[in-house]
């Protein structure tokens, strides 16, 4: 079922609920501030701002989309628990996906760089470890705003930069991979891209023509 704090638990329609409580809005400002990296990548157009400011927060309550998401998450969890070889697990392996943090450390160890999204850190003994997903601790500290994630299937809250009109389309039908940019312009090919750093999703956010606000 949807999170307990949702007002809409059933039906096919979606609703946009304004989040106005100062403490709850502060959670989103903290997400922007504490995941910000003062460094531009190849995808940034224009100057790099010092920070992003939250102007409006809305919670999208779409039971239909939630049920679809929940069904796929449950299927993933069942496959992991059964140690499906498709997840790189042997039949006698312990249940669970390889944590994102571990995957990031392996990638950094293989490339000898800090190129992965979870910035790898070299220990005193020369081993490679990886910091937690940047959004994790902030989201876990605010369960009244952001419901719990199932980390057994590597579920995390991440950012996605788009336009206000694009956000409205996602609200109605979810992510449409057919609308992704040409593969030649995407580092990992066609797909939906997400980021743990607010500075990265900002590179893909575009402003509304009338309000000047980004989504």
N, C-alpha and C positions, 0 to 999 in steps of 0.2 A: 504494500500500500504506500501511497505518497507520504511524505514527512508529516508528522503530527501537527506542525504549525501551519500547514496548508488549510485554507478555508474551503477549497474545492477538491473533493476527493473522488468524485465520479462525474461521468458525462464526457461527451466528445468535444465540447467547447473549451476554449482556453480563456483565462482571465489574467489581467495585469494588475498586480497588487502593489501599491506604493509602499515602500519601506521608509518610514519617516522618523522612527525613534532614533534619537541622536546616537545612542550607544550602538545601535545596529548599523547605522550609516558609517560610524567610525570604524567598524570592522572592515568595510570595503576600502576606506581611505588607508587603513593600515596595510591592506593587501597591496595596494598600489605603491605605497611608500617603501615597504620593507622588501618587496621583490624587484624594485627598480634597480637597473644597472646603468650607470652613467656611461654607456658605450654604445655607439651606433654600429649597426651591421650593414651589409651590402644592400639590404632591402629598405633602408630608411630614405625617404625623400624629404629634403629640407633639413632644418636645424634640429638638434637634439635638445628638447626642453629639460629644465631642471627637475620637474616632477609633474605628475598628473593630479588633477583635482576632481573629486566626485561631486557632481552637480545634481544627480538624480539616481535613485535606486528603485528598480521595480523587480518584483519576484514574479516569474511567469508560472502560472499554475495550469498545466495542460495534462489532465489525467490520461488522455489517449497516448500522448508521447511518452509520458512517464511509464505507462504499462508496457509499451514497446521496449523501452530502455530496460526496464526491470526484468522483462522476459529474457532478453539477450544476456544480461548480467547473470541471471540465474543459470542459464545454459553454460556460460563460461565457467562458473563456479563448479558445476557438476562435472564438466570435463576435466577441470584441474583436480578435483577430489578423486576422480577415477584414474589419475596419473596418465592421462592421454599422451601418447608419444608425440602428438602434434605440438604439445607444449614443451617438448624437449625433456620430458620426464620419463624415467624408466618405470616399469611396472611395480617396482618395490620402493619407489621414491616417496618421500614425504609429500603430502598434499600441499598445494600452493604454488603460485607463480614465482619465478625468480624476481625479487624486489627490484623496482626501477633503479634504486640506489646502487645495487650490485651490478646491474647491467651497465650503468653509467661508468662505474669504476673499471669494468672489464674493457669497455670501449676506450677509455682513456689510457689504460695500461697497454692496449694494443697499438695505439697511435702515439703514445708518449707525449700527449698534449692535453690541455684542458678544454678540448673542443666540444665535449658533450654538454647537454643542457644542464645536467647536475654537475656542477663544477668539481672535477676530481681534485683531490688533495694528496700530496705525497707525504706519507708518514716518516718519522725519524728513521725507521728501519728500511726506508726505500719502497715500502709497499704502497699500493694505491687504494685509497678509500674514497667515498663519495658523500657529499653532504646530502641531507634529506631534500626531497622536493620542496622548493621554496614556499609554496602555499600551505603545506601540510599543517605545521604547528599553529598557524593563525586560524585556519578553518576548524581544527580540532578544539580550539579554545572558545569557539562560538557556536555550539550545537543548536542554540535557539534561532540561529540565522542560516547556518549551513549544516544540513544533516550529515550523519556519519557516512564515511566511505568504506567500501569493502576492499581492504588492502590485499586480501588473498588473491584478488584478480587485478591488482595494480590500479585500483580506482582512485583518482585524485581530482581535486578541483583545479582547473587550469583556465587560462584566459584564451579568448578568441576575438581577434580584431575584425570588425566589419563596419558596415554603414548602418545608420538607423533603419533604412528600408530593408537592408539585408537581414537585420535582426528580426524585423517583423515577419519576413519570409521564413526564417528558422523557427519562429514561434508557431507558425501555422503547420509546417510539414516536416520540421526537423532539418538536419543537414542533407543537402542534395549534392552528392558528389559529382553529378553531371554539370554543376555550375562552377567547378573548380577551375583554376587557371590552367592554361596549356602546360603539359608536362615539361616542356623545355624551360619554363620559367619557375619550376618548382624543384627544390633541392632533392626531395625524396619521391618525386613523381606525383601523380594525381592523388588527391585525398583531402581530408579536413585537417587543418593544421592548428595546433594549440601550443601555448607557451606557459612556462611557470614564471616568467619574468614579465612584469607589466610593461617594461620598456620595449619588449619584443612585440607584443600584440599591438602596441601603439603604432608600430610601423605599418600595420595593415588596416588600422582604423581610419575611416574617412568621415568628415563632418557633414551634418545635415545642412542643406542649402539655406534653410530659414533660421534655424536656431544656432547653427555653428557648433553644435555638440556632436561628439563622436560616440560610437557604440562599441 
